[in-house]
Amino acid sequence: MKKLFLLLIIATVAYAGYSCNNNDKGDTEKENDDSKTDVYSNPVVNYSLPDPTIIRDPEGTFYLYATEDIRNMPVHKSTNLVDWEYIGTAFTEEGRPDFEPDGGLWAPDINFINGKYVLYYSMSVWGGEWTCGIGVATSETPEGPFTDHGKLFRSNEIDVQNSIDPFFIEEDGKKYLFWGSFRGIYAIELSDDGLTLKPGAEKQQIAGTAYEGAYIHKKNDYYYLFASIGTCCEGINSTYTAVVGRSQNLFGPYFDKEGNSMMDNHHEVFIRGNNRFVGTGHNSEIVTDDAGNDWVLYHAVDVKNPDGRVLMLDRIRWNNEWPEVLNDTPGVSDLERPVFD
């Protein structure tokens, strides 16, 4: 009898373990199924990837570069803007830019120019507003490693304090670099290969002193100047906010909805913080998916995990030819995914 009772206990325990294991497997399968649905949650990368810039290769893969909270500038790839894989760094330790020997690599901007991937980057130390500058590197592939071509200029050489946050754009066959951080947003023409300043080119200011992280997007009859205001890097106390103005000319003047100029620090709010995410700013290039919807990546501080600036993704709607995200704040969960065939 004791033997029979013992066998019953063993059988009961074994069945319970089998049931628990089945439930665990069911949960795993459910999680996997969730990952294949048409929704996602922010952040799309839950570790620090500040100041994102992206490019899509001919096969349809996106590559993302960010300020080097991962040393030598992290590179990630994705086919859908939601699921990102870390694949390495843009620079090797041996090939790391060094015109600011103790400086960090910040706020990159990736482009495809004349058959090469061209990466503009900032190099600075905190507080080094007259020694910081912007450099350029190239690679045959988006994965890198990139070959550094050195600095384009430093703040003290071009007479623009805090010369960081580059953005490249081509217009009517000419190539331009926009840059600046809270000392004015400026533009200057580049050489045809994009690797040097055009001889004799003169800088011009296009926006006021409230801004950094400039990005310009052309849509229909307007150029849209996106930028960020406030403090980027104070954890949950960060006030970073993405803003926008528009113009019918690449070099401005850019205006808010009331016709006030960004030269006078007027703008429209594009993405502000909410109860879950603060410090929302320095957005990437805008990407259009296969359904015709526009999307933007940017960084924010997650109040649930405030260590670093995580990667965010939100859809842009256009309202009377002005870009908006829903409620002007980050989406959190059950967000409709981009469509890529």
For each residue, the residues with C-beta under 8 A, 3 or more apart:
1: 4 5
2: 5 6
3: 6 7
4: 1 7 8
5: 1 2 8 9
6: 2 3 9 10
7: 3 4 10 11
8: 4 5 11 12
9: 5 6 12 13
10: 6 7 13 14
11: 7 8 14 15
12: 8 9 15 16
13: 9 10 16 17
14: 10 11 17 18
15: 11 12 18 19
16: 12 13 19 20
17: 13 14 20 21
18: 14 15 21 22
19: 15 16 22 23
20: 16 17 23 24
21: 17 18 24 25
22: 18 19 25 26
23: 19 20 26 27
24: 20 21 27 28
25: 21 22 28 29
26: 22 23 29 30
27: 23 24 30 31
28: 24 25 31 32
29: 25 26 32 33
30: 26 27 33 34
31: 27 28 34 35
32: 28 29 35 36
33: 29 30 36 37
34: 30 31 37
35: 31 32 83
36: 32 33
37: 33 34
38: 336 337
39: 333 334 335 336 337
40: 44 82 313 335 337
41: 332 333 334 335
42: 277 300 310 312 313 314 330 331 332 333 335
43: 46 277 300 302 310 311 312
44: 40 81 82 83 84 297 311 312 313
45: 49 76 84 310 311
46: 43 302 305 310
47: 69 308 310
48: 69 299 307 308 309 310
49: 45 52 64 66 67 69 74 76 299 309 310 311
50: 66 67 69 107 232 282 299 308 309
51: 66 67 106 107 108 165 213 282 299
52: 49 64 65 66 282 283 284 297 298 299 311
53: 64 65 66 108 109 110 284 285
54: 62 63 64 65 110 284 285 287 297
55: 62 63 110 111 112 117 142 285
56: 60 61 62 63 287
57: 60 61 62 63 142
58:
59:
60: 56 57 79 340
61: 56 57 77 78 79 142
62: 54 55 56 57 77 78 79 81 287
63: 54 55 56 57 75 76 77 110 142 143
64: 49 52 53 54 75 76 77 78 84 284 297 311
65: 52 53 54 73 74 75 90 108 110 119
66: 49 50 51 52 53 69 70 73 74 76 108 299 311
67: 49 50 51 73 104 105 106 107 108
68: 71 72 73 74 89 104 105 106
69: 47 48 49 50 66 74 308 309
70: 66 73 74 86 89
71: 68 89 93
72: 68 89 90 91 92 93 96 105
73: 65 66 67 68 70 89 90 91 105 108 121
74: 49 65 66 68 69 70 86 88 89 90
75: 63 64 65 86 87 88 89 90 142 143 144
76: 45 49 63 64 66 84 85 86 87
77: 61 62 63 64 84 85 87 142 143
78: 61 62 64 81 82 83 84 85
79: 60 61 62 83 340
80: 83 337 338 340
81: 44 62 78 287 289 295 297 313 338 340
82: 40 44 78 313 337 338
83: 35 44 78 79 80
84: 44 45 64 76 77 78 311
85: 76 77 78
86: 70 74 75 76
87: 75 76 77 143
88: 74 75 143 144
89: 68 70 71 72 73 74 75 92 144 145
90: 65 72 73 74 75 105 108 119 137 139 144 145 146
91: 72 73 95 96 97 105 137 144 145 146 148
92: 72 89 95 96 145
93: 71 72 96
94:
95: 91 92 145 146 147 148
96: 72 91 92 93 105 148
97: 91 100 105 121 123 135 137 148 150 151
98: 101
99: 103 123 133 135 150 151 154
100: 97 103 123 124 125 128 131 132 133 154
101: 98
102: 125
103: 99 100 123 124 125 128 132
104: 67 68 123 124 125
105: 67 68 72 73 90 91 96 97 108 121 122 123
106: 51 67 68 121 122 123 124 164 165
107: 50 51 67 121 122 164 165 166 213 282
108: 51 53 65 66 67 73 90 105 119 120 121 122 166
109: 53 119 120 121 166 167 168
110: 53 54 55 63 65 117 118 119 142
111: 55 117 118 119 120 168 194
112: 55 115 116 117 118
113: 116 118 168 170 175 193 194
114: 192 193 194
115: 112
116: 112 113 138 139 140
117: 55 110 111 112 138 139 140 141 142 146
118: 110 111 112 113 136 137 138 168 194 195
119: 65 90 108 109 110 111 136 137 138 139 146
120: 108 109 111 134 135 136 152 166 167 168 177
121: 73 97 105 106 107 108 109 134 135 136 137 166
122: 105 106 107 108 132 133 134 163 164 165 166
123: 97 99 100 103 104 105 106 132 133 134 135 151
124: 100 103 104 106 128 129 131 132 133 164
125: 100 102 103 104 128 131 132
126:
127:
128: 100 103 124 125 131 132
129: 124 132 155 161 162 183
130: 154 155 156 161
131: 100 124 125 128 154 155 156
132: 100 103 122 123 124 125 128 129 154 155 162 163 164
133: 99 100 122 123 124 151 152 153 154 155 157 163 164
134: 120 121 122 123 151 152 153 163 164 166 177 179
135: 97 99 120 121 123 148 149 150 151 152
136: 118 119 120 121 148 149 150 152 194 195
137: 90 91 97 118 119 121 146 147 148 149
138: 116 117 118 119 146 147 149 195
139: 90 116 117 119 142 143 144 145 146 147
140: 116 117
141: 117 144
142: 55 57 61 63 75 77 110 117 139
143: 63 75 77 87 88 139
144: 75 88 89 90 91 139 141
145: 89 90 91 92 95 139
146: 90 91 95 117 119 137 138 139
147: 95 137 138 139
148: 91 95 96 97 135 136 137
149: 135 136 137 138 195
150: 97 99 135 136
151: 97 99 123 133 134 135 154
152: 120 133 134 135 136 177 196 197
153: 133 134 157 158 163 197
154: 99 100 130 131 132 133 151 157 158 163
155: 129 130 131 132 133 158 159 160 161 162 163
156: 130 131 159
157: 133 153 154
158: 153 154 155 163 188 203
159: 155 156
160: 155 163 179 180 183 184 186 203
161: 129 130 155 183
162: 129 132 155 180 181 182 183 212
163: 122 132 133 134 153 154 155 158 160 179 180 181
164: 106 107 122 124 132 133 134 179 180 181 212
165: 51 106 107 122 179 180 181 212 213 214 282
166: 107 108 109 120 121 122 134 177 178 179
167: 109 120 177 178 179 214 215 216
168: 109 111 113 118 120 175 176 177 178 190 194
169: 175 176 178 216 250
170: 113 173 174 175 176
171: 174 176 250
172:
173: 170
174: 170 171 189
175: 113 168 169 170 189 190 191 192 194
176: 168 169 170 171 187 188 189 190 250
177: 120 134 152 166 167 168 187 188 190
178: 166 167 168 169 185 186 187 206 214 216
179: 134 160 163 164 165 166 167 185 186 214
180: 160 162 163 164 165 183 184 185 186 207 211 212 214
181: 162 163 164 165 211 212 213
182: 162 209 210 211 212
183: 129 160 161 162 180 209
184: 160 180 205 207 208 209
185: 178 179 180 205 206 207 208 211 212 214 225 227 262
186: 160 178 179 180 203 204 205 206
187: 176 177 178 203 204 206 251
188: 158 176 177 197 198 201 202 203 204
189: 174 175 176 197 198 201
190: 168 175 176 177 194 195 196 197 198 201
191: 175 194 195 196 197 198 199
192: 114 175
193: 113 114 196
194: 111 113 114 118 136 168 175 190 191
195: 118 136 138 149 190 191
196: 152 190 191 193
197: 152 153 188 189 190 191 201
198: 188 189 190 191 201
199: 191
200:
201: 188 189 190 197 198
202: 188
203: 158 160 186 187 188
204: 186 187 188 251
205: 184 185 186 263
206: 178 185 186 187 225 251 252 253 254 262 263
207: 180 184 185 211 214 225 227 245 252 254 262 263
208: 184 185 211 261 262 263 264 265
209: 182 183 184 265
210: 182 227 229 265 267
211: 180 181 182 185 207 208 214 227 228 229 243 262 265 267
212: 162 164 165 180 181 182 185 227 228 282
213: 51 107 165 181 226 227 228 281 282 283
214: 165 167 178 179 180 185 207 211 225 226 227
215: 167 225 226 227 283 284 285
216: 167 169 178 223 224 225 226 250
217: 223 224 226 285 286 323
218: 222 223 224
219: 222 224 318 321
220: 321
221: 248 321
222: 218 219 246 247 248 321
223: 216 217 218 246 247 248 249 250 254
224: 216 217 218 219 244 245 246 323
225: 185 206 207 214 215 216 244 245 246 247 252 254 262
226: 213 214 215 216 217 242 243 244 270 283
227: 185 207 210 211 212 213 214 215 242 243 244 262 267
228: 211 212 213 232 240 241 242 243 281 282 283
229: 210 211 239 240 241 243 267 281
230: 238 239 240 241 279 281
231: 234 237 238 239 240 279
232: 50 228 238 240 279 281 282 309
233: 238 279 309
234: 231 237 238 239 279
235: 238 279 301 306
236: 278 301 303 306
237: 231 234 278
238: 230 231 232 233 234 235 273 278 279 301
239: 229 230 231 234 273 278 279
240: 228 229 230 231 232 273 278 279 280 281 282 300
241: 228 229 230 269 270 271 272 273 280 281
242: 226 227 228 269 270 271 272 280 281 282 283 298
243: 211 226 227 228 229 267 268 269 270
244: 224 225 226 227 267 268 270 322 323
245: 207 224 225 254 255 256 261 262 266 267 268
246: 222 223 224 225 254 255 321 322
247: 222 223 225 250 251 252 253 254 255
248: 221 222 223
249: 223 252 253
250: 169 171 176 216 223 247
251: 187 204 206 247
252: 206 207 225 247 249 261 262 263
253: 206 247 249 261 262 263
254: 206 207 223 225 245 246 247 261 262 263
255: 245 246 247 258 259 260 261 262 266
256: 245 259 260 262 266 267 268
257: 268 322
258: 255 266
259: 255 256
260: 255 256 264 266
261: 208 245 252 253 254 255 264 266
262: 185 206 207 208 211 225 227 245 252 253 254 255 256 265 266 267
263: 205 206 207 208 252 253 254
264: 208 260 261
265: 208 209 210 211 262
266: 245 255 256 258 260 261 262
267: 210 211 227 229 243 244 245 256 262
268: 243 244 245 256 257 322
269: 241 242 243 272 328
270: 226 241 242 243 244 283 323 324 325 328
271: 241 242 280 281 283 298 314 325 328 329 330
272: 241 242 269 280 328 329
273: 238 239 240 241 277 278 279 280 300 329 330
274: 277 278 327 329 330
275: 303
276: 302 303 304 330 332
277: 42 43 273 274 280 300 301 302 303 312 329 330 332
278: 236 237 238 239 240 273 274 300 301 303
279: 230 231 232 233 234 235 238 239 240 273 299 300 301 309
280: 240 241 242 271 272 273 277 298 299 300 312 329 330
281: 213 228 229 230 232 240 241 242 271 298 299 300
282: 50 51 52 107 165 212 213 228 232 240 242 298 299
283: 52 213 215 226 228 242 270 271 296 297 298
284: 52 53 54 64 215 287 296 297 298
285: 53 54 55 215 217
286: 217 294 295 296 316 323
287: 54 56 62 81 284 294 295 296 338
288: 292 293 294 295
289: 81 292 293 294 295 338 339 340
290: 339 340 341
291: 338 339
292: 288 289
293: 288 289 315 316 338 339
294: 286 287 288 289 315 316 318 323
295: 81 286 287 288 289 313 314 315 316 338
296: 283 284 286 287 313 314 316 325
297: 44 52 54 64 81 283 284 311 312 313
298: 52 242 271 280 281 282 283 284 312 314
299: 48 49 50 51 52 66 279 280 281 282 309 310 311 312
300: 42 43 240 273 277 278 279 280 281 309 310 312 330
301: 235 236 238 277 278 279 306 308 309 310
302: 43 46 276 277 305 306 310
303: 236 275 276 277 278 306
304: 276
305: 46 302 310
306: 235 236 301 302 303
307: 48
308: 47 48 50 69 301
309: 48 49 50 69 232 233 279 299 300 301
310: 42 43 45 46 47 48 49 299 300 301 302 305
311: 43 44 45 49 52 64 66 84 297 299
312: 42 43 44 277 280 297 298 299 300 330
313: 40 42 44 81 82 295 296 297 335 338
314: 42 271 295 296 298 325 326 330 331 335
315: 293 294 295 325 326 331 335 336 338
316: 286 293 294 295 296 323 324 325
317: 323 324 325 326
318: 219 294 321 322 323 324
319: 322 324
320:
321: 219 220 221 222 246 318
322: 244 246 257 268 318 319
323: 217 224 244 270 286 294 316 317 318
324: 270 316 317 318 319 328
325: 270 271 296 314 315 316 317 328 329 330 331
326: 314 315 317 329 331
327: 274
328: 269 270 271 272 324 325
329: 271 272 273 274 277 280 325 326
330: 42 271 273 274 276 277 280 300 312 314 325
331: 42 314 315 325 326 335
332: 41 42 276 277 335
333: 39 41 42
334: 39 41
335: 39 40 41 42 313 314 315 331 332
336: 38 39 315
337: 38 39 40 80 82
338: 80 81 82 287 289 291 293 295 313 315
339: 289 290 291 293
340: 60 79 80 81 289 290
341: 290
